[in-house]
Amino acid sequence: HQLPKYATYIFPGKNGHLTRQAAGKRVKKAVRSVLPKASCHWFRHCMANECLLAGVDLATLSKTLGHSSISTTGIYLHGNSKGVSSLL
């Protein structure tokens, strides 16, 4: 038994994956009572920071995030050390 192609998406929709905007709206709606300022972008930053704190090297993290350059990853993470406490 093989799953439909869209079943492997993180944010599946009726006809494939959700757009970035639609996924963002669903995430914001789901977490707004706990983390009112959270967004998909914020979760992405948090995951990246946690990976660095856990010892993941920047090259691996850059590849995981889909960045074409390690310098992009460095810029992306710069100044993002406030974490969850900045949202509460």
Buried (B, 14 or more C-beta within 10 A) or exposed (E): EEEEEBEEEEBBEEEEBBEEEEBBBBBBEEBEEEBEEBBBEBEEBBEBBEBBEEEEEBEEBBEEBEBEEBEEBEEBBEEEEEBEEEBE
